[in-house]
Amino acid sequence: MSSQITDAVVTITGGTGSFGSTMAKSLLAEGAAEVRIFSRDEAKQDAMRHAIGDPRLRFYIGDVRNEKSVQQVIRGTDLVFHAAALKQVPSCEFFPLEAVATNIQGSANVLHASIDAGVRSVVCLSTDKAVYPINAMGMSKALMEKTAMSIARANQDSDTTISVTRYGNVMHSRGSVIPLFLEQLRSGRPLTVTDPNMTRFLMSLAESVDLVKYAFSEATTGDLFVRKAPASTVGALLSGVARVAGVSDHEVNVIGVRHGEKLYESLLSSEERANAEDRGGYFRVPLDTRSLDYTPYFEAGEGENAPDEAYTSHNTERLDVDGVVALLETLPEIQALQAGRS
Ligand SMILES: O=c1ccn([C@@H]2O[C@H](COP(=O)(O)OP(=O)(O)O[C@H]3O[C@H](CO)[C@H](O)[C@H](O)[C@H]3O)[C@@H](O)[C@H]2O)c(=O)[nH]1
């Protein structure tokens, strides 16, 4: 794996986010020749430049919607991690065409530019919200996946391997529920809980970086990878967060399910799971290589595997409060919080 990174030129689209900066540090530590950060916001780029301070880190202002800017950063690149996206459920709900432009059309720009430039491998980041999508963010990510797969199918003889990774909620990510609960506990406000029985997959940022690297080193073009992950109810998560914060007595305010929100998430649909290869810690769903012959879709059966049960946050390994606490205590942010208290 390292040998593929050593001396490589890597582009990370949407590279100033928490995924991008963690991945960039890891690539630099593994001996990448150059890591190109492609994003829209010069202030975030400046902050990252100061925080990491490595001359091999190069910054490109641009937008995945703008083909020219994408072509410019990708020229001369060996590997691409495509993380740029509109990810917030409400903003995509209000502005779905913006999600189409960035998440679907922008991804197509990245993929075409990568093939044209002879990039070795492109990994596109997707989300559990793309499975049985109910909101515009998930729908646009589902279509990004389909776009990636159709471009992979049409370019199987090219030098470029295209793959997709899907992961669920990243614990303690910006704007997510764990920092919100911590802030509510710190300020003595009631904890706002949507539905204590709702479940979510739990994954750390380090694990999401591992999944993307796994896809990069293992993929045949058109593969989709999912990392198996435990889940918990929001009720158990809340109790776990309170315990690591050292708060035993707190008020809970049940606010109800938010717009566009599911009771549980799925990482694999039932059809995908039936066709998935179980690789221990990961599932690999290979490309459906059917040609442009429409007949098998409409008239003939193909003896495919019968649909299995979907892989969801309701039926994966379920952590109780002790399990949630053990997982939380592996996060650097929680370790810093606990160190500050002792
Ligand atoms: O005040 C709150 C906020 C959230 N939750 C619950 O906590 C869980 C996690 O909520 P997050 O907001 O952390 O994560 P979401 O699954 O809702 O989705 C988040 O991650 C997505 C990426 O997958 C998008 O970025 C999205 O906009 C962002 O909210 C959910 O069950 C939610 O109902 C609460 O109980 N109380």
PDBQT file of the ligand as one rigid body, heavy atoms in Angstrom, charges set to zero:
ROOT
HETATM    1  O1  LIG A 401     -30.312  17.749  18.378  1.00  0.00    +0.000 OA
HETATM    2  C1  LIG A 401     -30.189  16.621  17.900  1.00  0.00    +0.000 A 
HETATM    3  C2  LIG A 401     -29.568  16.371  16.648  1.00  0.00    +0.000 A 
HETATM    4  C3  LIG A 401     -29.504  15.071  16.182  1.00  0.00    +0.000 A 
HETATM    5  N1  LIG A 401     -30.013  14.039  16.907  1.00  0.00    +0.000 N 
HETATM    6  C4  LIG A 401     -29.957  12.652  16.414  1.00  0.00    +0.000 C 
HETATM    7  O2  LIG A 401     -28.610  12.213  16.413  1.00  0.00    +0.000 OA
HETATM    8  C5  LIG A 401     -28.373  11.332  15.296  1.00  0.00    +0.000 C 
HETATM    9  C6  LIG A 401     -27.220  11.870  14.506  1.00  0.00    +0.000 C 
HETATM   10  O3  LIG A 401     -27.535  13.189  14.041  1.00  0.00    +0.000 OA
HETATM   11  P1  LIG A 401     -26.475  14.072  13.222  1.00  0.00    +0.000 P 
HETATM   12  O4  LIG A 401     -27.063  15.409  12.951  1.00  0.00    +0.000 OA
HETATM   13  O5  LIG A 401     -25.139  13.985  13.880  1.00  0.00    +0.000 OA
HETATM   14  O6  LIG A 401     -26.327  13.233  11.868  1.00  0.00    +0.000 OA
HETATM   15  P2  LIG A 401     -27.401  12.960  10.743  1.00  0.00    +0.000 P 
HETATM   16  O7  LIG A 401     -27.484  11.471  10.606  1.00  0.00    +0.000 OA
HETATM   17  O8  LIG A 401     -28.666  13.690  10.935  1.00  0.00    +0.000 OA
HETATM   18  O9  LIG A 401     -26.732  13.585   9.446  1.00  0.00    +0.000 OA
HETATM   19  C7  LIG A 401     -25.568  14.365   9.477  1.00  0.00    +0.000 C 
HETATM   20  O10 LIG A 401     -24.611  13.790   8.661  1.00  0.00    +0.000 OA
HETATM   21  C8  LIG A 401     -24.920  13.803   7.293  1.00  0.00    +0.000 C 
HETATM   22  C9  LIG A 401     -23.812  13.121   6.548  1.00  0.00    +0.000 C 
HETATM   23  O11 LIG A 401     -24.063  11.764   6.511  1.00  0.00    +0.000 OA
HETATM   24  C10 LIG A 401     -25.191  15.209   6.802  1.00  0.00    +0.000 C 
HETATM   25  O12 LIG A 401     -24.001  15.963   6.837  1.00  0.00    +0.000 OA
HETATM   26  C11 LIG A 401     -26.269  15.836   7.658  1.00  0.00    +0.000 C 
HETATM   27  O13 LIG A 401     -26.541  17.146   7.220  1.00  0.00    +0.000 OA
HETATM   28  C12 LIG A 401     -25.892  15.796   9.096  1.00  0.00    +0.000 C 
HETATM   29  O14 LIG A 401     -26.911  16.320   9.910  1.00  0.00    +0.000 OA
HETATM   30  C13 LIG A 401     -29.660  11.300  14.495  1.00  0.00    +0.000 C 
HETATM   31  O15 LIG A 401     -30.322  10.113  14.801  1.00  0.00    +0.000 OA
HETATM   32  C14 LIG A 401     -30.436  12.508  14.987  1.00  0.00    +0.000 C 
HETATM   33  O16 LIG A 401     -31.842  12.327  14.960  1.00  0.00    +0.000 OA
HETATM   34  C15 LIG A 401     -30.602  14.278  18.137  1.00  0.00    +0.000 A 
HETATM   35  O17 LIG A 401     -31.061  13.336  18.800  1.00  0.00    +0.000 OA
HETATM   36  N2  LIG A 401     -30.661  15.554  18.586  1.00  0.00    +0.000 N 
ENDROOT
TORSDOF 0
